[in-house]
């Protein structure tokens, strides 16, 4: 399915960690950004309860920069969340 979307991953891990993770999975076709100081995580309200990392989250942002969907508790293996995300992308 081509939803005409771009994927960008943001994590509080450092760049070296991103590189090792990507290499261990055979590489990624989208950029990974490091947010070691949690600046972006604070802006998107996804800093964890301990204040030392970020929660796994997904945001769908349209071409005008409007957040169309926010899931601040995304579970990778939860099939219904993935299906919902595909439906949202189809509608953006």
PEMOKA-V441808 format. One record per backbone hydrogen bond with DSSP energy under -0.5 kcal/mol. CO is the residue of the C=O (numbers start at 1). NH is the residue of the N-H. If there is no record, write none. Layout:
CO NH
CO NH
This chain:
1 3
7 31
9 33
11 35
14 18
15 19
16 20
17 21
18 22
19 23
20 24
21 25
22 25
22 27
23 26
31 9
33 11
35 38
38 42
39 43
40 44
41 46
42 45
46 55
48 51
53 48
56 74
58 71
59 61
60 68
60 69
62 65
66 62
66 68
69 60
71 58
71 74
74 76
75 78
77 79
78 81
78 82
79 83
80 84
81 85
82 86
83 87
84 88
85 89
86 90
87 91
88 91
88 92
89 92
